[in-house]
């Protein structure tokens, strides 16, 4: 069994259940899925760049990525309906736990100037999205073979339902969060003066 899954079952579940006075183990939140996606952006018509992104996602996740197509045309961005605008991979089960463990212990410490995940990146339902600017932080990628750098977004979905449970779950699993914002309260938005 995966080390992270073992830690979740043996340490995290009893701790969260006691802390939040939950009735049974099934009420304890868990990681549901991990989605890794990459936007193709400016290289919409560059097939070679699409192959590079596809190869990267396959190497990182061990699964073939799915092409994301535009739902409608946007003239300003020169996007036509049905055009490939990105790629994604959805991980569940053992592969998901393997990837999350690798992310916590190997990938995030290799990110340049990394000071922790901001708590404000949580969406209010216990899910978190992490942006990686350079894909070469993953150990599967050989920097000498890389022609072009590109970024990735890693979205971690939990069954928490709110930021407090979600934050506690991820923190107990070992996610390095900054102590910048209370997970319950999001930072206040600036008021924009309305035009008259």
GUZAKE-355227 format. One record per atom (N, C-alpha, C, CB): residue number from 1; chain; atom name; y negated, z negated, x. Coordinates in steps of 0.1 Angstrom, whole numbers, m for minus. Glycine has a CB too. Example, Ala and Ser with C-alpha at 12.3 -4.5 7.8 and 13.67 -1.06 7.14 Angstrom:
// residues 2
  pos  unit  site     yy     zz     xx
    1     A     N     57    m78    132
    1     A    CA     45    m78    123
    1     A     C     33    m78    132
    1     A    CB     45    m90    113
    2     A     N     22    m71    128
    2     A    CA     11    m71    137
    2     A     C      0    m79    129
    2     A    CB      6    m57    141
// end
This chain:
// residues 196
  pos  unit  site     yy     zz     xx
    1     A     N     12      0      8
    1     A    CA      0      0      0
    1     A     C    m13      0      9
    1     A    CB      0    m12    m10
    2     A     N    m23      7      4
    2     A    CA    m35      8     11
    2     A     C    m41     m6     14
    2     A    CB    m45     17      4
    3     A     N    m48     m9     25
    3     A    CA    m53    m21     29
    3     A     C    m64    m26     19
    3     A    CB    m59    m21     43
    4     A     N    m73    m16     15
    4     A    CA    m84    m19      6
    4     A     C    m79    m23     m8
    4     A    CB    m94     m7      5
    5     A     N    m69    m16    m12
    5     A    CA    m63    m19    m25
    5     A     C    m56    m33    m25
    5     A    CB    m53     m8    m29
    6     A     N    m50    m36    m14
    6     A    CA    m43    m49    m13
    6     A     C    m54    m60    m13
    6     A    CB    m35    m50      1
    7     A     N    m65    m58     m6
    7     A    CA    m76    m67     m6
    7     A     C    m82    m69    m20
    7     A    CB    m87    m63      4
    8     A     N    m83    m58    m27
    8     A    CA    m89    m58    m41
    8     A     C    m80    m67    m50
    8     A    CB    m90    m44    m47
    9     A     N    m67    m64    m49
    9     A    CA    m57    m72    m58
    9     A     C    m56    m86    m54
    9     A    CB    m44    m65    m58
   10     A     N    m55    m89    m41
   10     A    CA    m52   m103    m37
   10     A     C    m64   m112    m35
   10     A    CB    m45   m102    m24
   11     A     N    m76   m106    m32
   11     A    CA    m88   m114    m29
   11     A     C    m99   m112    m39
   11     A    CB    m93   m111    m15
   12     A     N   m102    m99    m42
   12     A    CA   m114    m96    m50
   12     A     C   m112   m100    m65
   12     A    CB   m118    m81    m49
   13     A     N   m100    m96    m70
   13     A    CA    m98    m98    m85
   13     A     C    m98   m113    m88
   13     A    CB    m84    m93    m88
   14     A     N    m91   m122    m81
   14     A    CA    m92   m137    m84
   14     A     C   m106   m142    m83
   14     A    CB    m82   m144    m75
   15     A     N   m114   m138    m72
   15     A    CA   m127   m143    m70
   15     A     C   m137   m139    m81
   15     A    CB   m132   m138    m56
   16     A     N   m137   m126    m85
   16     A    CA   m146   m122    m95
   16     A     C   m142   m128   m109
   16     A    CB   m146   m106    m96
   17     A     N   m129   m129   m111
   17     A    CA   m124   m135   m124
   17     A     C   m129   m149   m125
   17     A    CB   m109   m134   m125
   18     A     N   m128   m157   m115
   18     A    CA   m133   m171   m115
   18     A     C   m148   m171   m116
   18     A    CB   m128   m178   m102
   19     A     N   m155   m163   m108
   19     A    CA   m170   m164   m107
   19     A     C   m176   m160   m121
   19     A    CB   m175   m154    m97
   20     A     N   m171   m150   m128
   20     A    CA   m176   m146   m140
   20     A     C   m169   m151   m153
   20     A    CB   m177   m130   m141
   21     A     N   m159   m160   m151
   21     A    CA   m151   m166   m161
   21     A     C   m145   m155   m171
   21     A    CB   m160   m176   m169
   22     A     N   m138   m145   m165
   22     A    CA   m132   m135   m172
   22     A     C   m118   m139   m177
   22     A    CB   m131   m122   m164
   23     A     N   m114   m135   m189
   23     A    CA   m102   m139   m195
   23     A     C    m89   m135   m188
   23     A    CB   m101   m135   m209
   24     A     N    m89   m122   m183
   24     A    CA    m77   m117   m176
   24     A     C    m81   m107   m165
   24     A    CB    m67   m111   m186
   25     A     N    m71   m103   m157
   25     A    CA    m73    m94   m146
   25     A     C    m79    m80   m150
   25     A    CB    m61    m93   m138
   26     A     N    m75    m76   m162
   26     A    CA    m79    m63   m167
   26     A     C    m94    m62   m169
   26     A    CB    m72    m59   m180
   27     A     N   m101    m73   m171
   27     A    CA   m115    m74   m173
   27     A     C   m123    m72   m160
   27     A    CB   m120    m86   m180
   28     A     N   m116    m75   m149
   28     A    CA   m123    m74   m136
   28     A     C   m126    m59   m133
   28     A    CB   m114    m80   m125
   29     A     N   m138    m56   m129
   29     A    CA   m141    m42   m127
   29     A     C   m133    m36   m115
   29     A    CB   m156    m40   m124
   30     A     N   m132    m23   m115
   30     A    CA   m125    m16   m104
   30     A     C   m132     m3   m101
   30     A    CB   m109    m14   m107
   31     A     N   m129      3    m89
   31     A    CA   m134     16    m87
   31     A     C   m125     26    m94
   31     A    CB   m134     19    m71
   32     A     N   m132     35   m102
   32     A    CA   m125     44   m111
   32     A     C   m123     58   m104
   32     A    CB   m133     47   m124
   33     A     N   m133     63    m97
   33     A    CA   m132     75    m90
   33     A     C   m144     77    m80
   33     A    CB   m133     87   m100
   34     A     N   m142     86    m70
   34     A    CA   m152     89    m60
   34     A     C   m154    104    m61
   34     A    CB   m148     84    m46
   35     A     N   m167    108    m63
   35     A    CA   m170    122    m63
   35     A     C   m178    126    m51
   35     A    CB   m178    126    m76
   36     A     N   m173    135    m43
   36     A    CA   m181    140    m31
   36     A     C   m186    154    m34
   36     A    CB   m172    140    m18
   37     A     N   m199    155    m34
   37     A    CA   m205    168    m37
   37     A     C   m215    173    m27
   37     A    CB   m211    168    m51
   38     A     N   m217    186    m26
   38     A    CA   m226    192    m17
   38     A     C   m233    204    m24
   38     A    CB   m219    197     m4
   39     A     N   m246    204    m23
   39     A    CA   m254    215    m29
   39     A     C   m255    226    m19
   39     A    CB   m268    210    m33
   40     A     N   m255    238    m23
   40     A    CA   m255    249    m14
   40     A     C   m270    253    m12
   40     A    CB   m248    262    m20
   41     A     N   m279    250    m21
   41     A    CA   m293    251    m19
   41     A     C   m298    265    m16
   41     A    CB   m298    241     m9
   42     A     N   m305    265     m4
   42     A    CA   m311    278      0
   42     A     C   m302    289      3
   42     A    CB   m320    275     12
   43     A     N   m290    285      7
   43     A    CA   m280    296     11
   43     A     C   m271    300     m1
   43     A    CB   m271    290     22
   44     A     N   m278    303    m13
   44     A    CA   m270    307    m25
   44     A     C   m262    320    m23
   44     A    CB   m280    308    m36
   45     A     N   m268    329    m15
   45     A    CA   m262    342    m14
   45     A     C   m254    343     m1
   45     A    CB   m272    353    m15
   46     A     N   m254    332      7
   46     A    CA   m247    333     20
   46     A     C   m232    328     18
   46     A    CB   m254    324     30
   47     A     N   m223    337     18
   47     A    CA   m209    334     16
   47     A     C   m203    326     28
   47     A    CB   m201    347     14
   48     A     N   m208    328     40
   48     A    CA   m204    321     51
   48     A     C   m207    306     50
   48     A    CB   m210    327     64
   49     A     N   m219    303     46
   49     A    CA   m223    289     44
   49     A     C   m214    282     33
   49     A    CB   m238    288     40
   50     A     N   m211    289     23
   50     A    CA   m202    284     12
   50     A     C   m189    281     18
   50     A    CB   m201    294      0
   51     A     N   m184    289     27
   51     A    CA   m171    287     33
   51     A     C   m171    275     42
   51     A    CB   m166    299     41
   52     A     N   m183    273     49
   52     A    CA   m184    261     58
   52     A     C   m184    248     49
   52     A    CB   m198    262     66
   53     A     N   m191    248     38
   53     A    CA   m192    236     29
   53     A     C   m178    233     24
   53     A    CB   m202    238     18
   54     A     N   m171    244     19
   54     A    CA   m158    243     13
   54     A     C   m148    237     24
   54     A    CB   m153    256      8
   55     A     N   m149    242     36
   55     A    CA   m140    237     47
   55     A     C   m143    223     50
   55     A    CB   m142    246     60
   56     A     N   m155    219     50
   56     A    CA   m159    205     53
   56     A     C   m154    196     43
   56     A    CB   m175    204     54
   57     A     N   m156    199     30
   57     A    CA   m151    190     19
   57     A     C   m136    189     19
   57     A    CB   m156    196      5
   58     A     N   m129    200     22
   58     A    CA   m114    200     23
   58     A     C   m109    190     35
   58     A    CB   m108    214     26
   59     A     N   m116    191     46
   59     A    CA   m112    183     58
   59     A     C   m115    168     55
   59     A    CB   m120    187     70
   60     A     N   m126    165     49
   60     A    CA   m130    151     46
   60     A     C   m122    145     36
   60     A    CB   m145    151     42
   61     A     N   m118    152     25
   61     A    CA   m112    146     13
   61     A     C    m97    149     13
   61     A    CB   m118    151      1
   62     A     N    m92    160     19
   62     A    CA    m78    163     18
   62     A     C    m75    171      5
   62     A    CB    m69    151     19
   63     A     N    m85    175     m2
   63     A    CA    m84    182    m15
   63     A     C    m93    195    m14
   63     A    CB    m87    174    m27
   64     A     N    m89    205    m22
   64     A    CA    m97    217    m23
   64     A     C   m109    215    m32
   64     A    CB    m89    229    m27
   65     A     N   m121    218    m28
   65     A    CA   m133    216    m37
   65     A     C   m133    225    m49
   65     A    CB   m145    216    m29
   66     A     N   m140    221    m59
   66     A    CA   m143    229    m71
   66     A     C   m157    235    m70
   66     A    CB   m141    221    m84
   67     A     N   m159    247    m73
   67     A    CA   m172    253    m73
   67     A     C   m180    249    m86
   67     A    CB   m171    269    m73
   68     A     N   m192    245    m84
   68     A    CA   m201    241    m95
   68     A     C   m210    253    m98
   68     A    CB   m210    228    m92
   69     A     N   m210    258   m110
   69     A    CA   m218    269   m114
   69     A     C   m230    266   m122
   69     A    CB   m209    279   m121
   70     A     N   m241    273   m121
   70     A    CA   m253    271   m128
   70     A     C   m251    273   m143
   70     A    CB   m265    280   m123
   71     A     N   m255    264   m151
   71     A    CA   m254    265   m166
   71     A     C   m264    274   m172
   71     A    CB   m254    251   m172
   72     A     N   m275    275   m166
   72     A    CA   m286    285   m171
   72     A     C   m294    290   m160
   72     A    CB   m295    278   m181
   73     A     N   m300    302   m162
   73     A    CA   m308    308   m152
   73     A     C   m322    301   m150
   73     A    CB   m311    323   m156
   74     A     N   m326    300   m138
   74     A    CA   m339    294   m135
   74     A     C   m346    304   m125
   74     A    CB   m338    280   m128
   75     A     N   m356    311   m130
   75     A    CA   m363    321   m123
   75     A     C   m370    316   m110
   75     A    CB   m372    329   m131
   76     A     N   m376    305   m111
   76     A    CA   m384    299   m100
   76     A     C   m375    296    m88
   76     A    CB   m391    286   m104
   77     A     N   m362    293    m90
   77     A    CA   m353    290    m79
   77     A     C   m344    302    m76
   77     A    CB   m345    278    m82
   78     A     N   m346    313    m83
   78     A    CA   m338    325    m81
   78     A     C   m323    323    m84
   78     A    CB   m340    331    m67
   79     A     N   m321    315    m95
   79     A    CA   m307    311    m99
   79     A     C   m304    318   m112
   79     A    CB   m306    296   m100
   80     A     N   m292    325   m112
   80     A    CA   m287    331   m124
   80     A     C   m276    323   m130
   80     A    CB   m282    346   m120
   81     A     N   m274    324   m143
   81     A    CA   m264    317   m150
   81     A     C   m250    321   m144
   81     A    CB   m264    320   m165
   82     A     N   m242    311   m141
   82     A    CA   m228    314   m135
   82     A     C   m228    315   m120
   82     A    CB   m223    327   m141
   83     A     N   m239    314   m113
   83     A    CA   m240    315    m99
   83     A     C   m235    301    m93
   83     A    CB   m254    318    m94
   84     A     N   m228    302    m82
   84     A    CA   m223    289    m75
   84     A     C   m235    282    m69
   84     A    CB   m212    292    m65
   85     A     N   m237    270    m73
   85     A    CA   m249    262    m67
   85     A     C   m244    250    m59
   85     A    CB   m258    258    m79
   86     A     N   m231    247    m60
   86     A    CA   m226    235    m52
   86     A     C   m211    234    m53
   86     A    CB   m233    222    m58
   87     A     N   m206    224    m46
   87     A    CA   m191    222    m46
   87     A     C   m189    207    m47
   87     A    CB   m185    228    m34
   88     A     N   m178    203    m54
   88     A    CA   m174    189    m55
   88     A     C   m159    187    m54
   88     A    CB   m180    183    m68
   89     A     N   m156    174    m50
   89     A    CA   m142    170    m49
   89     A     C   m142    156    m57
   89     A    CB   m137    169    m35
   90     A     N   m132    154    m66
   90     A    CA   m131    141    m72
   90     A     C   m118    135    m67
   90     A    CB   m130    143    m88
   91     A     N   m119    123    m62
   91     A    CA   m108    115    m57
   91     A     C   m104    103    m66
   91     A    CB   m111    110    m42
   92     A     N    m91    102    m68
   92     A    CA    m86     90    m76
   92     A     C    m74     85    m69
   92     A    CB    m83     94    m90
   93     A     N    m70     73    m73
   93     A    CA    m57     67    m67
   93     A     C    m58     64    m53
   93     A    CB    m46     76    m70
   94     A     N    m46     67    m46
   94     A    CA    m45     63    m32
   94     A     C    m55     70    m23
   94     A    CB    m31     67    m27
   95     A     N    m57     83    m25
   95     A    CA    m67     91    m17
   95     A     C    m81     85    m18
   95     A    CB    m68    105    m21
   96     A     N    m84     80    m30
   96     A    CA    m97     74    m33
   96     A     C    m99     61    m24
   96     A    CB    m99     70    m48
   97     A     N    m89     52    m25
   97     A    CA    m89     40    m17
   97     A     C    m90     43     m2
   97     A    CB    m77     31    m20
   98     A     N    m82     53      3
   98     A    CA    m82     57     17
   98     A     C    m96     62     21
   98     A    CB    m72     68     20
   99     A     N   m103     70     12
   99     A    CA   m116     75     15
   99     A     C   m126     64     16
   99     A    CB   m120     86      5
  100     A     N   m126     55      6
  100     A    CA   m136     44      5
  100     A     C   m134     35     18
  100     A    CB   m134     35     m8
  101     A     N   m122     32     22
  101     A    CA   m120     24     34
  101     A     C   m126     30     46
  101     A    CB   m105     21     36
  102     A     N   m123     44     47
  102     A    CA   m129     51     58
  102     A     C   m144     51     58
  102     A    CB   m123     66     58
  103     A     N   m150     53     46
  103     A    CA   m164     53     44
  103     A     C   m171     40     49
  103     A    CB   m168     55     29
  104     A     N   m165     29     45
  104     A    CA   m170     15     48
  104     A     C   m169     12     63
  104     A    CB   m163      4     40
  105     A     N   m157     15     69
  105     A    CA   m155     10     83
  105     A     C   m158     20     94
  105     A    CB   m140      6     84
  106     A     N   m158     33     90
  106     A    CA   m160     43    101
  106     A     C   m172     52     99
  106     A    CB   m148     52    101
  107     A     N   m174     57     87
  107     A    CA   m185     67     84
  107     A     C   m199     61     84
  107     A    CB   m183     74     71
  108     A     N   m201     50     76
  108     A    CA   m214     44     75
  108     A     C   m219     38     88
  108     A    CB   m214     34     64
  109     A     N   m211     32     96
  109     A    CA   m216     27    109
  109     A     C   m220     38    118
  109     A    CB   m205     18    115
  110     A     N   m215     50    116
  110     A    CA   m219     62    125
  110     A     C   m231     69    120
  110     A    CB   m207     72    125
  111     A     N   m237     65    109
  111     A    CA   m249     72    104
  111     A     C   m261     67    112
  111     A    CB   m251     69     89
  112     A     N   m269     77    117
  112     A    CA   m280     74    125
  112     A     C   m291     65    117
  112     A    CB   m287     86    130
  113     A     N   m295     55    123
  113     A    CA   m306     45    118
  113     A     C   m301     39    104
  113     A    CB   m319     53    115
  114     A     N   m288     37    103
  114     A    CA   m283     31     90
  114     A     C   m286     16     90
  114     A    CB   m268     34     89
  115     A     N   m293     11     79
  115     A    CA   m296     m3     78
  115     A     C   m290     m9     65
  115     A    CB   m311     m5     78
  116     A     N   m281     m2     59
  116     A    CA   m274     m7     47
  116     A     C   m278      2     35
  116     A    CB   m279    m21     44
  117     A     N   m270      0     25
  117     A    CA   m272      8     12
  117     A     C   m282      0      4
  117     A    CB   m258     10      4
  118     A     N   m292      8     m1
  118     A    CA   m302      1    m10
  118     A     C   m296     m2    m23
  118     A    CB   m314     11    m11
  119     A     N   m299    m14    m28
  119     A    CA   m294    m18    m41
  119     A     C   m300    m10    m52
  119     A    CB   m296    m33    m43
  120     A     N   m312     m4    m50
  120     A    CA   m319      4    m60
  120     A     C   m312     17    m62
  120     A    CB   m333      6    m56
  121     A     N   m302     20    m54
  121     A    CA   m294     33    m56
  121     A     C   m283     31    m67
  121     A    CB   m288     37    m43
  122     A     N   m282     19    m72
  122     A    CA   m273     17    m84
  122     A     C   m279     22    m96
  122     A    CB   m269      2    m85
  123     A     N   m271     27   m106
  123     A    CA   m276     34   m117
  123     A     C   m278     25   m130
  123     A    CB   m267     45   m121
  124     A     N   m275     12   m129
  124     A    CA   m276      4   m141
  124     A     C   m263      1   m148
  124     A    CB   m286     10   m151
  125     A     N   m252      9   m144
  125     A    CA   m239      7   m150
  125     A     C   m229      4   m140
  125     A    CB   m235     20   m158
  126     A     N   m233     m1   m128
  126     A    CA   m224     m5   m117
  126     A     C   m219      6   m108
  126     A    CB   m212    m11   m123
  127     A     N   m225     18   m110
  127     A    CA   m221     29   m101
  127     A     C   m232     31    m90
  127     A    CB   m220     43   m109
  128     A     N   m227     36    m78
  128     A    CA   m237     38    m67
  128     A     C   m235     52    m61
  128     A    CB   m234     27    m56
  129     A     N   m246     58    m57
  129     A    CA   m246     71    m50
  129     A     C   m252     69    m36
  129     A    CB   m255     81    m58
  130     A     N   m244     75    m26
  130     A    CA   m248     74    m12
  130     A     C   m250     88     m7
  130     A    CB   m238     66     m4
  131     A     N   m262     90     m1
  131     A    CA   m265    103      5
  131     A     C   m263    103     20
  131     A    CB   m280    107      2
  132     A     N   m256    113     25
  132     A    CA   m254    115     39
  132     A     C   m260    128     44
  132     A    CB   m238    115     43
  133     A     N   m270    127     53
  133     A    CA   m278    139     57
  133     A     C   m270    148     66
  133     A    CB   m290    134     64
  134     A     N   m261    143     74
  134     A    CA   m253    151     84
  134     A     C   m238    149     82
  134     A    CB   m258    148     98
  135     A     N   m231    159     79
  135     A    CA   m217    158     76
  135     A     C   m208    155     89
  135     A    CB   m211    170     70
  136     A     N   m214    156    101
  136     A    CA   m207    153    113
  136     A     C   m204    138    115
  136     A    CB   m215    159    125
  137     A     N   m209    129    107
  137     A    CA   m205    115    108
  137     A     C   m191    112    104
  137     A    CB   m215    106     99
  138     A     N   m184    122     97
  138     A    CA   m170    120     94
  138     A     C   m162    123    106
  138     A    CB   m167    129     82
  139     A     N   m152    114    108
  139     A    CA   m143    116    121
  139     A     C   m135    129    121
  139     A    CB   m134    105    122
  140     A     N   m132    135    109
  140     A    CA   m124    147    109
  140     A     C   m132    160    114
  140     A    CB   m120    150     94
  141     A     N   m145    158    114
  141     A    CA   m154    170    118
  141     A     C   m156    169    133
  141     A    CB   m167    170    110
  142     A     N   m153    180    140
  142     A    CA   m155    182    154
  142     A     C   m169    187    156
  142     A    CB   m145    191    161
  143     A     N   m179    179    162
  143     A    CA   m193    184    163
  143     A     C   m194    197    171
  143     A    CB   m201    174    170
  144     A     N   m185    200    181
  144     A    CA   m186    212    189
  144     A     C   m183    224    181
  144     A    CB   m176    211    201
  145     A     N   m176    223    170
  145     A    CA   m172    235    162
  145     A     C   m182    237    150
  145     A    CB   m158    233    156
  146     A     N   m192    228    149
  146     A    CA   m202    229    138
  146     A     C   m213    239    141
  146     A    CB   m208    216    134
  147     A     N   m214    249    132
  147     A    CA   m225    259    133
  147     A     C   m238    254    126
  147     A    CB   m221    273    128
  148     A     N   m236    249    114
  148     A    CA   m247    245    106
  148     A     C   m245    231    100
  148     A    CB   m250    255     95
  149     A     N   m255    223    100
  149     A    CA   m254    210     94
  149     A     C   m257    210     80
  149     A    CB   m263    199    102
  150     A     N   m251    202     72
  150     A    CA   m254    201     58
  150     A     C   m252    187     53
  150     A    CB   m247    211     49
  151     A     N   m258    183     42
  151     A    CA   m257    169     36
  151     A     C   m246    169     26
  151     A    CB   m270    165     31
  152     A     N   m243    156     22
  152     A    CA   m233    153     12
  152     A     C   m238    142      3
  152     A    CB   m219    150     18
  153     A     N   m234    141     m9
  153     A    CA   m236    130    m18
  153     A     C   m223    124    m22
  153     A    CB   m245    133    m30
  154     A     N   m221    111    m21
  154     A    CA   m209    104    m24
  154     A     C   m212     95    m36
  154     A    CB   m203     96    m12
  155     A     N   m207     98    m48
  155     A    CA   m209     89    m60
  155     A     C   m197     81    m62
  155     A    CB   m213     98    m72
  156     A     N   m198     68    m63
  156     A    CA   m187     59    m65
  156     A     C   m189     53    m79
  156     A    CB   m187     47    m55
  157     A     N   m179     56    m88
  157     A    CA   m179     52   m102
  157     A     C   m170     40   m104
  157     A    CB   m175     63   m111
  158     A     N   m176     29   m110
  158     A    CA   m168     17   m113
  158     A     C   m167     15   m128
  158     A    CB   m174      5   m106
  159     A     N   m158      6   m132
  159     A    CA   m157      3   m146
  159     A     C   m165    m10   m150
  159     A    CB   m142      0   m150
  160     A     N   m175    m13   m141
  160     A    CA   m182    m26   m143
  160     A     C   m191    m26   m156
  160     A    CB   m191    m28   m131
  161     A     N   m198    m15   m159
  161     A    CA   m207    m15   m170
  161     A     C   m221    m20   m168
  161     A    CB   m200    m23   m181
  162     A     N   m223    m28   m157
  162     A    CA   m236    m33   m154
  162     A     C   m237    m35   m139
  162     A    CB   m240    m46   m161
  163     A     N   m250    m36   m134
  163     A    CA   m252    m36   m120
  163     A     C   m247    m49   m113
  163     A    CB   m267    m35   m117
  164     A     N   m247    m60   m121
  164     A    CA   m243    m73   m115
  164     A     C   m229    m73   m111
  164     A    CB   m246    m85   m125
  165     A     N   m220    m69   m121
  165     A    CA   m206    m68   m118
  165     A     C   m203    m58   m108
  165     A    CB   m198    m66   m131
  166     A     N   m209    m46   m109
  166     A    CA   m207    m35   m100
  166     A     C   m211    m39    m85
  166     A    CB   m215    m23   m104
  167     A     N   m222    m45    m84
  167     A    CA   m227    m49    m71
  167     A     C   m217    m59    m65
  167     A    CB   m241    m55    m72
  168     A     N   m213    m69    m73
  168     A    CA   m204    m80    m68
  168     A     C   m191    m73    m63
  168     A    CB   m201    m90    m79
  169     A     N   m185    m64    m71
  169     A    CA   m173    m57    m68
  169     A     C   m174    m50    m54
  169     A    CB   m169    m47    m79
  170     A     N   m185    m42    m53
  170     A    CA   m186    m34    m41
  170     A     C   m189    m42    m29
  170     A    CB   m198    m23    m43
  171     A     N   m197    m53    m31
  171     A    CA   m200    m62    m20
  171     A     C   m188    m69    m15
  171     A    CB   m211    m73    m24
  172     A     N   m179    m73    m24
  172     A    CA   m167    m80    m20
  172     A     C   m157    m71    m13
  172     A    CB   m160    m86    m33
  173     A     N   m157    m58    m17
  173     A    CA   m149    m48    m10
  173     A     C   m154    m44      4
  173     A    CB   m148    m35    m18
  174     A     N   m166    m48      7
  174     A    CA   m171    m46     21
  174     A     C   m182    m36     22
  174     A    CB   m160    m42     29
  175     A     N   m188    m31     11
  175     A    CA   m199    m22     12
  175     A     C   m211    m29     18
  175     A    CB   m203    m16     m2
  176     A     N   m218    m23     28
  176     A    CA   m229    m30     35
  176     A     C   m242    m27     27
  176     A    CB   m231    m25     49
  177     A     N   m246    m36     18
  177     A    CA   m258    m35     11
  177     A     C   m270    m42     18
  177     A    CB   m257    m41     m3
  178     A     N   m282    m36     16
  178     A    CA   m294    m43     20
  178     A     C   m297    m54     11
  178     A    CB   m306    m33     22
  179     A     N   m305    m64     16
  179     A    CA   m309    m75      7
  179     A     C   m323    m72      2
  179     A    CB   m308    m89     14
  180     A     N   m326    m60     m3
  180     A    CA   m339    m56     m7
  180     A     C   m343    m58    m21
  180     A    CB   m341    m42     m3
  181     A     N   m334    m57    m30
  181     A    CA   m338    m57    m45
  181     A     C   m327    m65    m52
  181     A    CB   m340    m43    m51
  182     A     N   m331    m73    m62
  182     A    CA   m321    m79    m71
  182     A     C   m314    m68    m78
  182     A    CB   m328    m90    m80
  183     A     N   m300    m68    m79
  183     A    CA   m293    m58    m86
  183     A     C   m295    m57   m101
  183     A    CB   m278    m59    m83
  184     A     N   m300    m68   m106
  184     A    CA   m303    m69   m121
  184     A     C   m316    m61   m124
  184     A    CB   m304    m83   m126
  185     A     N   m326    m63   m115
  185     A    CA   m339    m57   m118
  185     A     C   m341    m46   m108
  185     A    CB   m350    m68   m116
  186     A     N   m344    m35   m114
  186     A    CA   m348    m23   m105
  186     A     C   m362    m25   m101
  186     A    CB   m345    m10   m113
  187     A     N   m366    m19    m90
  187     A    CA   m380    m20    m86
  187     A     C   m390    m14    m96
  187     A    CB   m383    m13    m72
  188     A     N   m401    m20    m98
  188     A    CA   m411    m15   m108
  188     A     C   m416     m1   m105
  188     A    CB   m422    m25   m110
  189     A     N   m416      7   m115
  189     A    CA   m422     21   m113
  189     A     C   m437     21   m113
  189     A    CB   m416     31   m123
  190     A     N   m443     29   m105
  190     A    CA   m457     30   m104
  190     A     C   m462     37   m117
  190     A    CB   m462     37    m92
  191     A     N   m473     32   m122
  191     A    CA   m479     38   m134
  191     A     C   m487     50   m130
  191     A    CB   m488     28   m142
  192     A     N   m484     61   m136
  192     A    CA   m492     74   m133
  192     A     C   m503     75   m143
  192     A    CB   m482     86   m133
  193     A     N   m515     77   m138
  193     A    CA   m526     79   m147
  193     A     C   m525     92   m155
  193     A    CB   m540     79   m139
  194     A     N   m526     91   m168
  194     A    CA   m525    102   m177
  194     A     C   m538    111   m177
  194     A    CB   m522     98   m192
  195     A     N   m535    124   m177
  195     A    CA   m547    133   m177
  195     A     C   m553    134   m191
  195     A    CB   m542    147   m173
  196     A     N   m566    134   m191
  196     A    CA   m573    135   m204
  196     A     C   m576    149   m208
  196     A    CB   m586    127   m203
// end
